[in-house]
Structures are given as structure tokens and as C-alpha cells.
Amino acid sequence: MILKVKVEMMAMLVIQYVNGQTNAEKVYQKAAEFVANQQLEVPDFEDYVAIKQVTLDGQQLTLADATMRGLYNYLNQ
């Protein structure tokens, strides 16, 4: 548990999302890493994946579109 807290404190972008019927989490060191990976031919996530919560530099973001597409659009402004 302590290790997870340390990783989250160091990470800039933490995405908690729904994967099928289970909850999952993905951590990126930089928001730009998420944006770049979503632009790949095979992105990390499909656009429609639902986001439960996302934090950037420890601050929770409020997204109008709580999907990976919405997060991508928010960060790519």
C-alpha cells in the first residue's frame, strides 16, 4: 500500500476507469504521454472507455465527457 501511494504522488496523471465490469487504474508520468499514446495506430484505450476519476498533479479533473476521448480532448487543448 505504501508503494502505491508513493507512485501516485510522483505521477502527474492518474486515470481510474472501468474495464469491462472491473475497475482499473493507469498512471502516466506526464499528461503528454497519454496524449501521444492515444494518437498511435493502436492507442492505449478505445475512445469510449468510461472514466471514473482522473487526477492531474494531484488535482481531480471534472470532464464534460467522462470518456477517454473526453480526457484526450481536454488535455490536447
N, C-alpha and C positions, 0 to 999 in steps of 0.2 A: 504494500500500500504506500509506503514512504517513497519508493522509487517512482511510482505513477505520479505522485504529487510533484516531485522534482521535475519530471519530464514535462508536465503541464505548465509549470511555472516558467520553464525555459522556452517552451514553444510559443510561437506567435499566433498560430491558427489551430483551433481545436474544433472539429466538427463531430457532433453526435447525430447519428442518423439511423433510419430504420432500414434494415437489410432483410427483406422478406418479412418475417414475423419477429425477428430479433433486433435488439438494439446493438449498435456498433459505434466505434469511435475511430476517427482518423486524425492524426496530428501532423501538421506541416510546420517546418521551422520558419517559413516565410509565406505570406499570402500569395506572393508572385509565383511560388512553386505550385500551388493549387491551380492558379490561372493557367500557367504553362502546361501543366499535365492535362487539363481539360481541353486544351487545343490540339492534343495529339490525335493521331488517327484512331487509336484505341485509348480513350480517356480513362482516368481513374474511376469515374462514376458516370452512369447514364443521367441525362438531364432531369428525368422525372423522379429521381430518388428523393424521398422526403427527409427533411432536416428537422430534428427535434430541438437542437440548440447549437449555436455556434458562437465561439468567443474569439476575439482578435485582440491580442496583447492584454488578455485578462478581462476585457470588456465584452459583455454579451451584446451581440448584434440583433437588431429587430429587422427582419426581412419582410417585405411586402409579399414576396413569393418564396415560401419556405421549401424550396427545392434546390438541387444542385445548380440548376440553370439560374435560379434567382440569386444564389450566392455568387456565381460566376459573374453575372451582370452587375451585381453590387460592387464586387472587387475590381472589375475591369473598367470602371468609370474613369 
